[in-house]
Amino acid sequence: MSQLFAHIDPEKLSEMALVDIAYEILRETNRTYNFRELMDELVTVRNMTNEQLMAIIAQVYTEINIDGRFVCLGDNVWGLKRWYPTDTVEETQEGGGTKKKKIILEDDFDDYDTEDEVVEDYEDDDVVIFEDEEEFVDEDAEIEDEEIDPEIDEEELEEEEDELFDEELEEEEAEEELEDEEDK
């Protein structure tokens, strides 16, 4: 490993960001590294102790993860993004990527409606267009204008809300039981 950085002044190397050193390691060796393997190389290059490593490992992982030059290929294996054409890396929710070639066929777009078909769909729907503003009725405004019945008992309202809440809980429990049964 020391041969990789023989052309770099040791003082400059000690001032370089660890993410830049990691980039240089990948670039010079031209191969992918498991993150732990990459950290071992960084420890060797910088002559760090285990305590120093533990203090910076999360920071280095975060920097590599957000640095646009790196790409995770899955199973915590890292490479350089420039090694892969842009359409061969598919990001996953876990933050990594998987190699996948995207093939575009001529008939891939046959499933989409043309603009004329979409317009026809809308023409067939019953769409109401108000010509006069008077025809439009603001239901919210009408509700505000109505008087509230003073005879409504607040306790009755609370009881009704409690009943609705209990029904919702029962439905959720039934759904969870069904999911548990399906998982088995």
N, C-alpha and C positions, 0 to 999 in steps of 0.2 A: 504494500500500500504506500509505503514511503516513496516509492519510485513514481507514483502518480503525481505527487506534489513536489518532486525534486526541482522543478522549474519555478516554483513559487517560493519567495522569500519566507522563512519561518515566522518573522515578525508580522508580515502581511497575512499569513495564514492564521495567526492567532487573533487577528483583528477581523477576519472574514466572518460573516454570519454563518451559523451552522447550516441553515437551509441552502446557502450558496455552496458550501463545501459538499453537502449531500448532492446537489445538482452536478457539481464537478465530478464526484465519484461515479455517478450514473453515466455521465457523458463520456468520461475517460474509459470506463470498463465496457460501456456499450451493452449492458445486460441489466435485467431487472433484479431488484433486491427485496427480500422480506424486510419489513420495517426494523425488526430487531437486528437483523444482519447489518442494515444500514447504520443503525445506532452504534453497533460494535465498531464499524469502520470509522465513524466520527470520533469515538473514544480513542481509537488508535492514533488517528491523525492529530487530535488535540491533546493527547496524553492526559485524559481526564480520569479522575477517581470514580469509583462506583457511586459515592455520595453526590458528586457533581453531575453524573449521568442521571440519577434519580431526580435531581432538582430541575433538570431542563428537558426531560424526555417528553412531557406533555406539551411543552411549548414548541418543541421541534416538530412533533406530530401535527399540531395545529397549523404551524407555518407551512409545512409540506402539503397539508390538506387544502389550504386556501391558495397556495401558490399555483398560478396557472401553468407553470412549466411541468408539473408532475401530474401523473394520473395513477389512480389505484386500479389495479387489474383484478381485484378480488383476493380474498384470503390474506389481506394485508401485504400484498406484493405491489411494489411501486416501480414505475418506469417513467420515462419522459414522454410527455404528450407529443413531442415532435416526431417520435418514432412511429406514431400511428396516424393514418389519415383520419380526418375529423369524422367521417361517417362510419368508422369501425369501432368506436367506443360508445357504449350505451350506458349512461349513468343509472345507478340503482338507488333506491331510497336509502340504503345504508351508507351512501356517500361514495361507494366504489364504482367500478365500471366493469363491464364484461365485454369481451371481444365479440362483435357481431357485425357481419357485413350486411349492408342494406342494399338490396337489389330492387331497382325500380323497373317494373314492367310497364309496357304501354297501356295495358288494360287495368292498371291499378286505380284509375280514376273513374271507372265505369259506374261505381256504386253511388257517386255523387249526382244529385239532381242538377239539371241545367237551369239557368236563370228562367227560361220560359216555363219549365215545369213548376218551379216555385211560385211564379206569378199566377199560374193557373190554379194552384192549390189555394192561394189566397182569394182568388176571384170566386171560387166555389164556396168558401166559408161565408156564413152570415155575418157580415160586418155592418155595424150600424154607424152611420156618419150623421152627426147632428148638424143640420144646416143653420138652425137658429140657436142662439145661446139659451133661449127660454126652454127649449126641449131638454136640456141637460139638467138633471136633478142631482144636487149635491146631498147625498144621503147623510153624510156626517153633519151637515148644517141642520138638517131636519131633526136629527137626534138631539142636538144641542138646544133646539127651540122647544122641544117637548118638556113638559114638567115632569119631575121625578115624583113618583107616588110616595107620599110620606108614610103610607100605611105599611110599607115593606119593613119587615122585622130584620134587623141586622143579624140576629142569632140564626134565623132561618137561612140567610145567605151564607153564613159561616158553615152551617151544617151541610148545605148543598156543596160548598167548595170542598169540605172534608170528604164527602161521599165521592166526589169526582176524583179527588186525590187518591183515595183508597182503591177505586176502580183502576186507576192508572198503575198503581203499584202492583195490583193483582195481575194486570196484563203483562207488565214487565217481568214479574216472577215467572209467569207461564212461558213467556218467550225464552227466558234464561233456561228453564227446565228443558224446553224443546231443543235449544242449542246444545245443552249438556248431553242429551240423549243422542243427538246427531253426531256429536264428537266421539261417543263411545262406539 
